[in-house]
Structures are given as C-alpha cells and as structure tokens.
Amino acid sequence: METIDRELFLKEYRIAWFIWIAMVFSLCIYLLICRYMDNALRQSMDNIEVLRTALFAVSFVVLGTAFFLRRRMLKVPPAGMETDISSSETDGPLKVSGAGKYVSSVIISLALCESVGIYGLVLFFVGDSTQILYSFIAISAAAMLYFRPKKEELETMIMAIDRKNASTWSSS
C-alpha cells in the first residue's frame, strides 16, 4: 500500500476500533445501571421463563445472522460485477471503498451483538435475576470480542478490492 493508502487504512481501522470500544463500553453502562438500580425500576412478571427462553432463542438467531451478514459483506464480488464507489474528488474507483465496506460490516455485526445485551437488560427490568443479565451481557461481550475489528481482515479486503479494480481497469 502507498503512504496515503496506509494513512487511509489506519484512519478507517481506528474508526472501527473506536466504534467497538464504544459498544463494549455501553455493555458496561448496562451493568452499572442494573447494579445501582437493582430493585428501584424492576417489575415482576408471571411468565418470565417463557420470555427468557424466547429471548435466548432470538439471541442465538441474531448472533447467527451477524456471523453470516459479516461474512457476506466481507466477500469481494467477482471482477465482472460493478461494486466500485466513485467519488467526484477522485479519478477512479475510491480506494477507501474496501475500508468503508469493512467498517459497515463491523458496525452491523456489533449492533446485532449489542442487542443480545439489551435483551438481558429487558429481562432484568421485568424481574429476572442478575445471573440472567450477566449471562446475556457475557454472550454479547464474547460475540463483540469475536467480531472485533481485525487489521488482517481490513488489509485483505482492501487488497482484494484493489486487485479486482486493477483487473477491471486493465480489461477496459
């Protein structure tokens, strides 16, 4: 990668990490809120087991969806398919398109992971135990750790798109 490309790469990578840190921090905020508001806001619900089971099932579906969406978003389409992003400021395909696509996949997968922690928060507020809250938060945190921004993924994405763009420009 050229120097300017390296700077762009590092900028996008830092953005992805900043988003990841903010999402993990929000899980910590959920824990703090529940810890200090333990009985003040909690309600009691009769059939909480049904809701708990449903939200556990939804959580695993959401995490599976996050996994498949991220894999799909990180795929580089074949050279024949048009996916380049053009910019009025550049003469050709925008170099950051791979990085932008990567950051988008990070945001989507982290938002889906965050929802699992929110399910635990909801269960806690309708009267479930703190152990259930901790379980949902732990599942959410583990998924966020799995989907954290990885420098190798971003480099691979940018290089694959650059190769695809190079083959598209040479065949034109």
C-alpha positions in Angstrom: 0.0 0.0 0.0 1.2 3.5 -0.7 1.8 6.0 2.1 -1.5 7.8 1.5 -3.3 4.5 1.4 -1.6 3.5 4.6 -2.9 6.6 6.3 -6.4 6.0 5.0 -6.2 2.4 6.2 -5.1 3.4 9.7 -7.8 6.1 9.8 -10.6 3.5 8.9 -9.1 1.0 11.3 -9.1 3.5 14.2 -12.7 4.3 13.4 -13.7 0.7 13.6 -11.9 0.3 16.9 -13.5 3.4 18.3 -16.9 2.0 17.4 -16.0 -1.3 19.0 -14.8 0.4 22.2 -18.0 2.5 22.4 -20.2 -0.6 22.0 -18.3 -2.6 24.7 -18.5 0.5 27.0 -22.2 0.6 26.5 -22.4 -3.0 27.9 -20.5 -1.8 31.0 -23.0 1.0 31.3 -25.9 -1.5 31.3 -24.2 -3.4 34.1 -23.7 -0.3 36.1 -27.3 0.8 35.7 -28.6 -2.6 36.7 -26.2 -2.8 39.6 -27.2 0.5 41.1 -30.9 0.5 40.2 -31.3 -3.1 41.4 -34.8 -3.0 42.8 -35.9 0.5 42.1 -37.1 0.0 38.5 -37.7 -3.7 38.4 -41.1 -5.1 37.8 -42.3 -8.6 38.4 -43.7 -10.8 35.6 -45.5 -14.1 36.0 -44.3 -16.0 32.9 -40.8 -14.7 32.8 -39.4 -18.2 31.9 -41.3 -18.0 28.5 -39.8 -14.6 27.8 -36.3 -15.7 28.9 -36.4 -18.8 26.6 -37.7 -16.7 23.7 -35.0 -14.1 24.1 -32.3 -16.7 24.4 -33.5 -18.2 21.2 -33.7 -14.8 19.5 -30.2 -14.1 20.7 -28.7 -17.1 19.0 -30.6 -16.3 15.8 -29.3 -12.8 15.9 -25.7 -13.9 16.5 -26.0 -16.4 13.6 -27.3 -13.6 11.5 -24.4 -11.4 12.5 -22.0 -14.1 11.5 -23.5 -14.7 8.1 -24.1 -11.0 7.3 -20.5 -10.1 8.2 -19.1 -13.0 6.0 -21.4 -11.9 3.2 -20.4 -8.3 3.5 -16.7 -9.1 3.6 -16.9 -11.1 0.3 -15.3 -9.4 -2.7 -17.6 -9.9 -5.7 -16.1 -11.2 -8.9 -14.4 -8.8 -11.3 -17.4 -8.7 -13.6 -19.8 -7.2 -11.0 -19.8 -3.5 -10.6 -19.3 -2.5 -7.0 -16.9 0.4 -7.1 -17.7 3.6 -5.4 -16.9 6.6 -7.5 -16.1 10.0 -6.0 -16.1 13.4 -7.6 -12.8 14.1 -5.8 -11.0 11.1 -7.4 -10.4 10.0 -10.9 -11.2 6.4 -10.5 -12.7 3.9 -8.0 -12.5 5.2 -4.5 -9.6 3.4 -2.7 -11.4 3.5 0.7 -14.4 1.5 -0.6 -13.0 -1.7 0.9 -12.4 0.1 4.2 -15.8 1.6 4.2 -17.4 -1.7 3.5 -15.3 -3.2 6.3 -16.4 -0.5 8.8 -20.0 -1.0 7.8 -19.7 -4.8 8.4 -18.2 -4.1 11.8 -21.0 -1.6 12.8 -23.8 -4.0 11.7 -22.3 -7.1 13.4 -21.6 -5.1 16.6 -25.1 -3.6 16.7 -26.6 -7.1 16.4 -24.3 -8.3 19.2 -25.3 -5.3 21.3 -28.9 -6.3 21.0 -28.2 -9.5 23.0 -27.1 -7.4 25.9 -30.2 -5.3 25.6 -32.3 -8.5 25.8 -30.6 -9.2 29.2 -31.3 -5.7 30.3 -35.0 -6.0 29.4 -35.3 -9.3 31.3 -33.6 -7.8 34.3 -36.1 -4.9 34.3 -39.1 -7.2 34.1 -37.9 -9.1 37.1 -35.4 -11.7 36.1 -32.2 -12.5 38.1 -28.9 -10.7 37.8 -27.4 -14.1 36.7 -29.5 -14.0 33.6 -28.5 -10.4 33.0 -24.8 -11.4 33.4 -25.4 -14.3 31.0 -26.8 -12.1 28.3 -24.1 -9.5 28.8 -21.4 -12.2 28.7 -22.7 -13.7 25.5 -22.9 -10.2 24.0 -19.4 -9.3 25.1 -18.0 -12.6 23.8 -19.7 -12.0 20.4 -18.3 -8.5 20.3 -14.8 -9.9 21.0 -15.2 -12.3 18.2 -16.4 -9.6 15.8 -13.8 -7.0 16.9 -12.0 -5.1 14.1 -9.1 -7.1 12.8 -6.3 -5.4 10.9 -5.7 -8.5 8.7 -9.4 -8.6 7.6 -9.2 -4.9 6.6 -5.9 -5.4 4.7 -7.2 -8.4 2.9 -10.4 -6.6 2.0 -8.6 -3.5 0.6 -6.0 -5.7 -1.3 -8.8 -7.9 -2.8 -10.7 -4.8 -4.0 -7.6 -3.2 -5.3 -6.8 -6.4 -7.3 -10.3 -6.5 -8.5 -10.2 -2.9 -9.6 -6.8 -3.4 -11.2 -8.1 -6.3 -13.3 -11.3 -4.3 -14.2 -9.2 -1.3 -15.3 -6.7 -3.4 -17.3 -9.5 -5.3 -19.1 -11.3 -2.0 -20.1 
